[in-house]
Amino acid sequence: MRRRTGSVVAVVVVAVLVLGFAAKAMGDDASPTGKPSRTITVSSTATVEATPDEAVVNFGVRTEDADSRVAFAQNAKDMAAVLAALAAAGIKDEDITTLSIGLDQRVENRGHPNEQRTFVATNSVQVKIHDLAAIGGVIDAAVQAGADSVNDIRFELSDANAIRTDALTQAVKGARTKVNTLAAAADADVLGVVSINEESFRQPGYRAVYDQLALPYAAAGALSTPVVTPDSLQVSVTVTVVWEIG
């Protein structure tokens, strides 16, 4: 009985040693989490340029009256005239979005015998223009029809995803070039990608300041308001790639 017990103990000790050596061998190639223990992490940024092919302009109408109903009704009438002018200028309904409709009250000399209340109705729309050469004419048409504010002119790309894909491709290629250089310097081999993360993306766009002083000239029937279109827009993408090396 004693001899058999001693044999069993010896077998157990040998098994433990074998398992210990196996675990050590595995630990040399992988971390406890199962992920590669030898990696290189690199970041790469790519910037791609493209010519803008559409513009977005915001128009507003403001109406004041002592009677809230009159102010609101007149404001709706004025905006209807602006929308009709935009349609005549070639703007489609699907390219017009209502941004806000509001009615506020302004009180002057509050608490005095001559207290005066004025209701201010506002309405603003966002218009997308696909023909960049027509921007000035569209603005003038809206102003002449009653728009009293041009709040923003923004140039964009109709298909930003296409240029974004191009930038992503270039950024990943740049990461590959970097890791190859680092691995060669470290006398290592690049085995494959562990993970790729897009760290940042800047939506292409350019905002132009519209000179409000041009409004009286446009309303007076002057020549089309000049709007300078940017030569190109830039899309920047940054990716971080983790590579396994051997």
Residue frames relative to the residue before (quaternion, step in Angstrom):
aa qw qx qy qz dx dy dz
M 1.0000 0.0000 0.0000 0.0000 0.00 0.00 0.00
R 0.6607 0.5039 -0.3122 0.4605 3.57 0.92 -0.87
R 0.6440 0.5316 -0.3248 0.4441 3.57 0.99 -0.90
R 0.6544 0.5091 -0.3117 0.4642 3.62 0.99 -0.86
T 0.6364 0.5286 -0.3302 0.4544 3.58 0.98 -0.80
G 0.6506 0.5153 -0.3173 0.4588 3.55 0.98 -0.84
S 0.6329 0.5326 -0.3297 0.4550 3.60 1.01 -0.74
V 0.6446 0.5228 -0.3173 0.4589 3.56 0.99 -0.90
V 0.6523 0.5137 -0.3186 0.4573 3.57 0.92 -0.89
A 0.6456 0.5279 -0.3199 0.4497 3.59 0.97 -0.84
V 0.6409 0.5208 -0.3199 0.4645 3.58 0.99 -0.84
V 0.6478 0.5213 -0.3145 0.4578 3.58 0.97 -0.88
V 0.6496 0.5196 -0.3161 0.4563 3.58 0.93 -0.88
V 0.6518 0.5105 -0.3100 0.4674 3.58 0.95 -0.89
A 0.6478 0.5243 -0.3166 0.4531 3.61 0.97 -0.88
V 0.6489 0.5163 -0.3156 0.4613 3.55 0.97 -0.87
L 0.6462 0.5197 -0.3151 0.4615 3.58 0.98 -0.84
V 0.6488 0.5193 -0.3138 0.4593 3.57 0.98 -0.90
L 0.6630 0.4960 -0.3010 0.4731 3.57 0.93 -0.91
G 0.6375 0.5374 -0.3292 0.4432 3.55 1.01 -0.78
F 0.6614 0.4929 -0.3036 0.4769 3.57 0.94 -0.86
A 0.6393 0.5295 -0.3205 0.4564 3.59 1.01 -0.82
A 0.6580 0.5082 -0.3118 0.4600 3.59 0.93 -0.90
K 0.6408 0.5209 -0.3228 0.4625 3.57 1.02 -0.80
A 0.6477 0.5216 -0.3167 0.4562 3.56 0.97 -0.85
M 0.6596 0.4904 -0.3049 0.4811 3.57 1.00 -0.82
G 0.6474 0.5398 -0.3223 0.4309 3.57 0.99 -0.77
D 0.5957 0.5728 -0.3699 0.4247 3.57 1.16 -0.47
D 0.7558 0.3853 -0.1989 0.4907 3.62 1.13 -0.61
A 0.8115 0.1495 -0.0643 0.5612 3.62 1.07 -0.49
S 0.4890 -0.6416 0.5071 0.3034 3.53 -1.27 0.54
P 0.6855 -0.4825 0.3336 0.4313 3.62 -1.22 0.25
T 0.6516 0.5234 -0.3186 0.4473 3.60 1.17 -0.50
G 0.5423 -0.6270 0.4036 0.3871 3.58 1.23 -0.18
K 0.5779 0.5710 -0.3846 0.4382 3.60 1.27 -0.07
P 0.6367 -0.5266 0.3793 0.4164 3.60 -1.16 0.47
S 0.3764 -0.7466 0.5053 0.2136 3.57 -0.91 0.90
R 0.7251 0.3512 -0.2238 0.5485 3.60 1.22 -0.36
T 0.1758 0.7908 -0.5586 0.1779 3.56 -0.38 1.24
I 0.1913 -0.7205 0.6476 0.1576 3.50 -1.38 0.27
T 0.1618 -0.7872 0.5910 0.0696 3.58 -0.88 0.99
V 0.0234 0.8005 -0.5967 0.0500 3.57 -0.76 1.04
S 0.2298 -0.7409 0.6134 0.1484 3.55 -1.26 0.56
S 0.0430 -0.7993 0.5993 -0.0110 3.55 -1.07 0.75
T 0.1479 -0.7847 0.5992 0.0577 3.56 -1.00 0.91
A 0.0709 -0.7867 0.6128 0.0211 3.56 -0.95 0.91
T 0.1252 -0.7824 0.6081 0.0490 3.56 -1.00 0.86
V 0.0723 -0.8003 0.5952 -0.0105 3.56 -0.77 1.10
E 0.2563 -0.7714 0.5663 0.1363 3.58 -1.00 0.83
A 0.0274 0.7798 -0.6248 0.0298 3.54 -1.16 0.68
T 0.4913 -0.6619 0.4849 0.2922 3.56 -1.16 0.60
P 0.4394 -0.6956 0.4887 0.2903 3.65 -0.74 0.94
D 0.1447 -0.8130 0.5603 0.0641 3.56 -1.04 0.75
E 0.7716 0.1992 -0.1879 0.5742 3.60 1.19 0.30
A 0.2106 -0.7635 0.5989 0.1182 3.55 -1.28 0.47
V 0.2100 -0.7517 0.6134 0.1208 3.54 -1.22 0.62
V 0.0269 -0.8038 0.5933 -0.0341 3.57 -0.76 1.09
N 0.2487 -0.7612 0.5827 0.1386 3.58 -1.03 0.84
F 0.0997 -0.7851 0.6107 0.0271 3.56 -0.89 1.03
G 0.0842 -0.8068 0.5836 0.0371 3.56 -1.09 0.72
V 0.1622 -0.7516 0.6319 0.0967 3.52 -1.28 0.57
R 0.0818 -0.7986 0.5962 -0.0059 3.57 -0.88 1.02
T 0.0199 -0.8063 0.5894 -0.0463 3.57 -0.83 1.04
E 0.1172 -0.8012 0.5853 0.0411 3.60 -0.95 0.92
D 0.1692 0.7630 -0.6130 0.1162 3.56 -1.12 0.76
A 0.5646 -0.6061 0.4422 0.3439 3.54 -1.19 0.56
D 0.6998 0.3822 -0.2408 0.5533 3.58 1.22 -0.44
S 0.4547 -0.7150 0.4586 0.2679 3.59 -0.65 1.12
R 0.6571 0.5205 -0.3200 0.4414 3.57 0.98 -0.83
V 0.6468 0.5123 -0.3173 0.4675 3.56 1.02 -0.79
A 0.6504 0.5225 -0.3151 0.4524 3.57 0.96 -0.91
F 0.6852 0.4898 -0.2849 0.4576 3.56 0.89 -0.94
A 0.6712 0.5005 -0.2972 0.4590 3.58 0.95 -0.90
Q 0.6667 0.4965 -0.3044 0.4651 3.58 0.95 -0.86
N 0.6265 0.5401 -0.3314 0.4538 3.56 1.07 -0.76
A 0.6443 0.5122 -0.3144 0.4730 3.56 1.01 -0.84
K 0.6434 0.5206 -0.3159 0.4640 3.57 1.04 -0.81
D 0.6584 0.5107 -0.3075 0.4594 3.58 0.97 -0.88
M 0.6704 0.4838 -0.3105 0.4692 3.58 0.94 -0.82
A 0.5989 0.5536 -0.3617 0.4517 3.59 1.06 -0.65
A 0.6419 0.5132 -0.3198 0.4715 3.58 1.04 -0.77
V 0.6380 0.5188 -0.3234 0.4682 3.59 1.02 -0.78
L 0.6606 0.5064 -0.3070 0.4614 3.58 0.94 -0.88
A 0.6327 0.5219 -0.3308 0.4668 3.57 1.04 -0.74
A 0.6496 0.5092 -0.3140 0.4693 3.57 1.03 -0.78
L 0.6335 0.5237 -0.3283 0.4654 3.57 1.04 -0.76
A 0.6381 0.5197 -0.3212 0.4685 3.57 1.01 -0.82
A 0.6562 0.5059 -0.3074 0.4679 3.59 1.00 -0.83
A 0.6669 0.4915 -0.2901 0.4790 3.57 1.20 -0.58
G 0.6399 -0.5733 0.3103 0.4069 3.58 1.28 0.11
I 0.4891 0.6516 -0.4420 0.3752 3.59 1.24 0.21
K 0.3306 -0.7588 0.5309 0.1817 3.59 -0.80 1.02
D 0.6574 -0.5345 0.3628 0.3879 3.56 -1.21 0.53
E 0.6773 0.5088 -0.3034 0.4363 3.60 0.97 -0.83
D 0.6622 0.4833 -0.3069 0.4835 3.58 1.28 -0.20
I 0.6409 0.4722 -0.3243 0.5109 3.59 1.28 0.26
T 0.0191 -0.7996 0.5994 -0.0323 3.57 -0.79 1.06
T 0.3895 -0.7065 0.5398 0.2404 3.57 -0.90 0.93
L 0.2642 -0.7838 0.5467 0.1304 3.55 -0.79 1.04
S 0.7964 -0.1630 0.1372 0.5660 3.58 0.90 -0.89
I 0.0772 -0.7343 0.6717 0.0609 3.51 -1.33 0.56
G 0.1058 0.8336 -0.5309 0.1101 3.59 -0.62 1.06
L 0.1235 -0.7528 0.6406 0.0875 3.52 -1.34 0.40
D 0.0036 -0.8064 0.5890 -0.0529 3.57 -0.57 1.21
Q 0.3254 -0.7330 0.5674 0.1871 3.53 -1.31 0.43
R 0.1255 -0.7805 0.6100 0.0553 3.57 -0.88 0.98
V 0.1265 -0.8004 0.5851 0.0322 3.57 -0.77 1.08
E 0.1046 -0.7822 0.6133 0.0325 3.55 -0.87 1.04
N 0.8290 0.1135 -0.1341 0.5309 3.58 -1.08 0.84
R 0.0646 0.8386 -0.5349 0.0799 3.57 0.94 0.93
G 0.8224 0.2300 -0.1988 0.4808 3.57 -0.94 0.98
H 0.6380 0.4977 -0.3285 0.4872 3.58 1.28 0.02
P 0.6674 -0.5145 0.3442 0.4139 3.58 -1.22 0.43
N 0.7310 0.4000 -0.2331 0.5012 3.56 1.08 -0.67
E 0.2107 0.7945 -0.5397 0.1820 3.60 1.13 0.59
Q 0.0700 -0.8085 0.5843 -0.0023 3.53 -0.92 0.95
R 0.1617 -0.7860 0.5932 0.0655 3.55 -0.90 0.99
T 0.0365 -0.7898 0.6120 -0.0171 3.52 -0.91 1.00
F 0.2584 -0.7592 0.5807 0.1403 3.54 -0.93 0.95
V 0.1612 -0.7903 0.5896 0.0418 3.53 -0.92 1.03
A 0.1051 -0.7917 0.6012 0.0255 3.56 -0.59 1.17
T 0.0465 -0.8058 0.5903 -0.0069 3.56 -0.93 0.91
N 0.0102 -0.7705 0.6372 -0.0130 3.51 -1.22 0.62
S 0.0207 0.8091 -0.5865 0.0291 3.60 -0.83 0.90
V 0.1214 -0.7866 0.6041 0.0389 3.52 -1.12 0.77
Q 0.3046 -0.7180 0.5955 0.1923 3.53 -1.29 0.48
V 0.1229 -0.8153 0.5656 0.0135 3.55 -0.75 1.08
K 0.2158 -0.7643 0.5966 0.1153 3.56 -0.91 0.95
I 0.1265 -0.7996 0.5866 0.0217 3.55 -0.77 1.12
H 0.2559 -0.8056 0.5208 0.1192 3.58 -0.62 1.14
D 0.6918 0.3886 -0.2622 0.5492 3.58 1.22 -0.42
L 0.3105 -0.7963 0.4874 0.1787 3.59 -0.19 1.28
A 0.6161 0.5578 -0.3525 0.4302 3.59 1.09 -0.55
A 0.6861 0.4947 -0.2765 0.4562 3.58 1.21 -0.42
I 0.3853 0.7599 -0.4694 0.2320 3.61 1.24 -0.07
G 0.6791 0.4976 -0.3004 0.4484 3.58 0.79 -0.99
G 0.6722 0.5008 -0.2993 0.4558 3.57 0.94 -0.86
V 0.6384 0.5183 -0.3278 0.4650 3.58 1.03 -0.77
I 0.6420 0.5190 -0.3227 0.4630 3.58 0.96 -0.84
D 0.6760 0.4951 -0.3018 0.4548 3.59 0.85 -0.94
A 0.6376 0.5296 -0.3324 0.4500 3.58 0.99 -0.80
A 0.6664 0.4979 -0.3030 0.4650 3.59 0.96 -0.87
V 0.6629 0.5068 -0.3070 0.4576 3.58 0.95 -0.86
Q 0.6669 0.4977 -0.3051 0.4631 3.57 0.90 -0.87
A 0.6746 0.4885 -0.2961 0.4675 3.60 1.14 -0.58
G 0.7374 -0.4298 0.2405 0.4624 3.61 1.21 -0.15
A 0.4769 0.6439 -0.4696 0.3708 3.62 1.16 -0.06
D 0.1456 -0.8240 0.5439 0.0637 3.58 -0.71 1.03
S 0.7606 0.2321 -0.2096 0.5689 3.60 1.22 0.32
V 0.0940 -0.7283 0.6770 0.0494 3.51 -1.14 0.84
N 0.1634 -0.8803 0.4422 0.0532 3.53 0.07 1.36
D 0.8278 0.0133 0.0604 0.5577 3.57 1.01 -0.63
I 0.0533 -0.7461 0.6617 0.0510 3.53 -1.18 0.71
R 0.0218 0.8192 -0.5681 0.0760 3.56 -0.56 1.17
F 0.2369 -0.7666 0.5843 0.1212 3.55 -0.85 1.01
E 0.0237 -0.8177 0.5725 -0.0549 3.55 -0.88 1.01
L 0.4464 -0.6240 0.5539 0.3234 3.51 -1.43 -0.13
S 0.4632 -0.6916 0.4743 0.2868 3.58 -0.85 0.90
D 0.7779 0.1769 -0.1047 0.5938 3.60 1.14 -0.60
A 0.0796 -0.8366 0.5419 0.0116 3.56 0.31 1.28
N 0.5877 0.6018 -0.3751 0.3895 3.61 1.12 -0.55
A 0.6188 0.5577 -0.3520 0.4268 3.58 1.03 -0.71
I 0.7051 0.4321 -0.2713 0.4924 3.58 0.87 -0.91
R 0.5916 0.5554 -0.3688 0.4533 3.58 1.15 -0.54
T 0.6364 0.5247 -0.3214 0.4651 3.57 1.00 -0.82
D 0.6323 0.5279 -0.3230 0.4661 3.56 1.02 -0.81
A 0.6677 0.4980 -0.2992 0.4655 3.57 0.94 -0.91
L 0.6362 0.5271 -0.3290 0.4573 3.60 1.00 -0.79
T 0.6411 0.5287 -0.3204 0.4548 3.56 0.97 -0.88
Q 0.6836 0.4801 -0.2881 0.4682 3.55 0.90 -0.91
A 0.6350 0.5360 -0.3351 0.4441 3.59 1.03 -0.76
V 0.6641 0.4880 -0.3048 0.4775 3.60 0.96 -0.84
K 0.6240 0.5198 -0.3409 0.4734 3.61 1.02 -0.74
G 0.6375 0.5236 -0.3237 0.4634 3.57 1.04 -0.76
A 0.6296 0.5218 -0.3282 0.4729 3.57 1.07 -0.75
R 0.6295 0.5331 -0.3309 0.4582 3.57 1.03 -0.76
T 0.6445 0.5153 -0.3205 0.4651 3.59 0.95 -0.84
K 0.6543 0.5208 -0.3134 0.4499 3.57 0.96 -0.85
V 0.7004 0.4717 -0.2886 0.4513 3.58 0.81 -1.00
N 0.6078 0.5468 -0.3584 0.4508 3.59 1.06 -0.64
T 0.6558 0.5108 -0.3053 0.4645 3.57 1.00 -0.85
L 0.6769 0.4909 -0.2899 0.4656 3.57 0.92 -0.94
A 0.6680 0.5043 -0.3072 0.4528 3.57 0.91 -0.89
A 0.6432 0.5194 -0.3286 0.4566 3.57 0.97 -0.81
A 0.6578 0.5073 -0.3095 0.4628 3.57 1.00 -0.82
A 0.7187 0.4153 -0.2360 0.5053 3.58 1.14 -0.65
D 0.4133 -0.7251 0.4528 0.3138 3.58 1.32 0.12
A 0.4888 0.6319 -0.4423 0.4076 3.57 0.92 0.99
D 0.3897 -0.6966 0.5526 0.2398 3.54 -1.32 0.33
V 0.3648 -0.7030 0.5646 0.2322 3.58 -1.02 0.83
L 0.2186 -0.8238 0.5157 0.0876 3.57 -0.53 1.21
G 0.7557 -0.3099 0.2258 0.5310 3.59 1.00 -0.68
V 0.6048 -0.5634 0.4341 0.3582 3.53 -1.40 0.05
V 0.2799 -0.7418 0.5870 0.1638 3.56 -0.99 0.89
S 0.7826 -0.1655 0.1299 0.5859 3.60 0.94 -0.86
I 0.1328 -0.7533 0.6386 0.0841 3.54 -1.29 0.55
N 0.0239 -0.7972 0.6030 -0.0169 3.57 -0.84 1.00
E 0.3183 -0.7062 0.5971 0.2083 3.55 -1.01 0.87
E 0.2496 -0.8234 0.4968 0.1132 3.56 -0.34 1.26
S 0.8167 -0.0507 0.0685 0.5707 3.60 0.96 -0.76
F 0.0128 -0.7679 0.6404 0.0011 3.51 -1.26 0.60
R 0.1656 -0.7914 0.5840 0.0723 3.57 -0.78 1.05
Q 0.3916 -0.7406 0.5013 0.2167 3.54 -0.54 1.25
P 0.4326 -0.7116 0.4792 0.2772 3.60 -0.76 0.95
G 0.3019 0.7418 -0.5581 0.2170 3.55 -0.93 0.88
Y 0.0902 -0.7774 0.6209 0.0449 3.55 -1.18 0.58
R 0.2020 -0.7859 0.5774 0.0902 3.55 -0.78 1.07
A 0.1495 -0.7783 0.6065 0.0642 3.54 -0.87 1.02
V 0.3762 -0.7136 0.5447 0.2292 3.56 -0.98 0.86
Y 0.2329 -0.7756 0.5732 0.1250 3.56 -0.71 1.09
D 0.4040 -0.7317 0.5015 0.2232 3.55 -0.73 1.09
Q 0.3691 -0.7502 0.5065 0.2107 3.58 -0.53 1.18
L 0.5608 0.6067 -0.3929 0.4038 3.59 1.19 -0.40
A 0.5944 0.5820 -0.3647 0.4183 3.59 1.20 -0.36
L 0.5122 0.6809 -0.4091 0.3265 3.57 1.21 -0.43
P 0.6753 0.4795 -0.3341 0.4499 3.69 0.74 -0.85
Y 0.6501 0.5148 -0.3244 0.4551 3.60 1.02 -0.76
A 0.6497 0.5043 -0.3201 0.4702 3.56 1.00 -0.81
A 0.6612 0.5084 -0.3089 0.4570 3.57 0.96 -0.87
A 0.6717 0.4985 -0.2923 0.4634 3.56 1.13 -0.63
G 0.5706 -0.6302 0.3695 0.3752 3.57 1.25 0.05
A 0.3045 0.7612 -0.5154 0.2494 3.56 1.14 0.59
L 0.7093 -0.4257 0.3277 0.4564 3.54 -1.32 0.00
S 0.7009 -0.4815 0.3223 0.4160 3.56 -1.23 0.44
T 0.5075 -0.6663 0.4641 0.2884 3.54 -0.89 1.00
P 0.3630 -0.7438 0.5109 0.2324 3.63 -0.69 1.00
V 0.0450 -0.7709 0.6353 0.0063 3.56 -1.02 0.88
V 0.3063 -0.7741 0.5294 0.1633 3.57 -0.65 1.12
T 0.2402 -0.7734 0.5763 0.1099 3.57 -0.77 1.12
P 0.4578 -0.6838 0.4835 0.2983 3.63 -0.84 0.87
D 0.5691 -0.6143 0.4264 0.3421 3.56 -1.11 0.70
S 0.8061 -0.0900 0.0979 0.5766 3.58 0.97 -0.82
L 0.2954 -0.7035 0.6136 0.2033 3.52 -1.37 0.32
Q 0.2912 -0.7657 0.5522 0.1548 3.55 -1.14 0.65
V 0.1435 -0.7512 0.6397 0.0762 3.52 -1.11 0.83
S 0.0743 -0.8047 0.5890 0.0083 3.58 -0.72 1.08
V 0.0288 -0.7858 0.6171 -0.0279 3.56 -0.93 0.99
T 0.1063 -0.7802 0.6145 0.0488 3.57 -1.01 0.88
V 0.0557 -0.7924 0.6074 0.0062 3.57 -0.87 0.98
T 0.1938 -0.7377 0.6337 0.1293 3.53 -1.26 0.60
V 0.0725 -0.8164 0.5726 -0.0192 3.56 -0.68 1.17
V 0.2064 -0.7491 0.6198 0.1105 3.55 -0.99 0.94
W 0.1143 -0.8089 0.5764 0.0191 3.58 -0.70 1.14
E 0.3545 -0.6932 0.5826 0.2334 3.55 -1.10 0.72
I 0.0918 -0.7944 0.5994 0.0340 3.57 -0.96 0.91
G 0.1812 -0.7853 0.5833 0.1012 3.54 -1.21 0.48
